[in-house]
Amino acid sequence: ELRISRSPLIALCALVGESRPALGVLVEIRPDEVRRRLGTELAASLGTYEQLVNHPELVSLIGAEIQAVNDSFAGEGTPPVKVFRLLPEPVDSGDREVRTATGKIRRAHLIKRYGWLVEEMYATQLSPA
């Protein structure tokens, strides 16, 4: 999680994988950074957060970031992240159900809130978005 969250494109992430066939991750993007990376013309056409997270080029960018982290663990015996999904909206920093007072993620609560997304992630034969 820590290595994935170091990406300038990623605001937060939560690993998922308990009782699952592979490791997955839920990701919240940093919209401003994503727009910079996508370029002015494309970013201008993607006005909302929802439009950003549904764009195939962004999914590819995040996939590349996760693959880079997987590669950095090669040979260490750490299982790679096989699947991911982008959260459909940002998690409010004041949302105490999902964040602690210090801003840390309450993984169980995040997974419960986005359980449908976790199920979708694993139902698609372990292929990223």
C-alpha positions in Angstrom: 0.0 0.0 0.0 2.7 2.4 1.0 4.6 2.0 -2.3 1.5 2.3 -4.4 0.3 5.4 -2.5 3.7 7.1 -3.2 2.5 7.7 -6.8 1.7 11.3 -7.4 -1.5 10.1 -9.2 -2.8 8.2 -6.2 -4.5 10.0 -3.2 -5.2 6.8 -1.3 -5.3 3.0 -1.8 -6.5 0.0 0.2 -5.3 -3.5 -0.4 -7.9 -6.2 -0.7 -7.2 -9.9 -0.8 -8.3 -11.7 2.4 -10.0 -14.9 1.3 -9.5 -13.9 -2.3 -7.7 -15.7 -5.2 -5.3 -12.7 -5.6 -4.3 -9.4 -4.2 -6.3 -6.4 -5.3 -6.4 -2.7 -4.5 -9.0 0.1 -4.4 -7.5 3.4 -5.6 -8.6 7.0 -5.2 -6.9 9.3 -7.7 -5.5 12.9 -7.3 -7.6 14.7 -10.0 -5.3 17.6 -10.4 -2.2 15.4 -10.9 -4.1 13.1 -13.2 -5.2 16.1 -15.4 -1.6 17.3 -15.6 -0.4 13.8 -16.7 -3.2 13.3 -19.2 -2.5 16.7 -20.9 -4.5 19.8 -21.3 -6.7 18.9 -24.2 -7.8 15.5 -22.9 -8.1 16.8 -19.3 -10.4 19.6 -20.4 -12.8 17.2 -22.0 -13.0 15.2 -18.7 -14.5 17.7 -16.3 -15.8 15.5 -13.5 -14.1 13.0 -11.2 -16.4 10.3 -12.5 -15.4 11.1 -16.1 -11.7 10.9 -15.1 -11.9 7.5 -13.4 -13.8 6.0 -16.3 -11.4 7.0 -18.9 -9.3 4.1 -20.4 -6.1 6.2 -20.6 -6.3 6.9 -16.8 -7.0 3.2 -16.1 -3.8 2.4 -18.1 -1.8 5.0 -16.2 -2.8 3.7 -12.9 -2.2 0.1 -14.1 1.3 1.1 -15.0 1.9 2.7 -11.6 0.8 -0.5 -9.9 2.9 -2.7 -12.2 5.9 -0.6 -11.4 5.3 -1.3 -7.7 4.9 -5.0 -8.5 8.2 -5.0 -10.4 9.9 -3.3 -7.5 8.9 -6.3 -5.3 10.1 -8.9 -7.8 12.2 -11.6 -6.1 11.1 -10.5 -2.6 8.3 -13.1 -2.3 5.6 -10.4 -2.0 2.5 -11.3 -4.0 1.8 -8.9 -6.8 -1.4 -6.8 -7.1 -3.4 -8.6 -9.8 -6.5 -6.4 -10.0 -7.5 -2.9 -9.1 -10.5 -0.5 -9.3 -10.7 3.2 -9.1 -13.1 4.6 -6.5 -16.1 6.3 -8.2 -15.7 9.4 -6.0 -13.2 10.9 -3.6 -13.3 9.9 0.0 -14.0 13.1 2.0 -11.2 13.9 4.4 -13.8 14.5 7.1 -15.6 11.2 6.6 -14.9 9.6 10.0 -16.5 6.3 9.0 -13.7 5.7 6.5 -10.9 8.0 7.9 -9.5 8.3 11.4 -9.1 11.7 12.9 -5.5 11.6 11.7 -6.6 10.9 8.1 -5.7 7.2 8.0 -7.9 4.8 6.1 -10.2 2.4 8.0 -9.8 -0.4 5.5 -12.7 -2.5 6.7 -15.1 0.4 6.4 -13.8 1.4 3.0 -14.2 -2.2 1.8 -17.7 -2.4 3.2 -18.7 0.9 1.6 -17.3 -0.2 -1.8 -18.1 -3.9 -1.5 -19.9 -3.9 -4.8 -16.7 -2.6 -6.4 -14.6 -5.3 -4.8 -17.0 -8.0 -6.0 -16.9 -6.5 -9.5 -13.1 -6.4 -9.4 -12.8 -10.1 -8.6 -15.7 -11.2 -10.9 -14.0 -10.0 -14.0 -11.5 -12.9 -14.2 -8.8 -10.9 -12.5 -8.3 -8.5 -15.4 -7.8 -4.9 -14.5 -10.7 -2.6 -15.3 
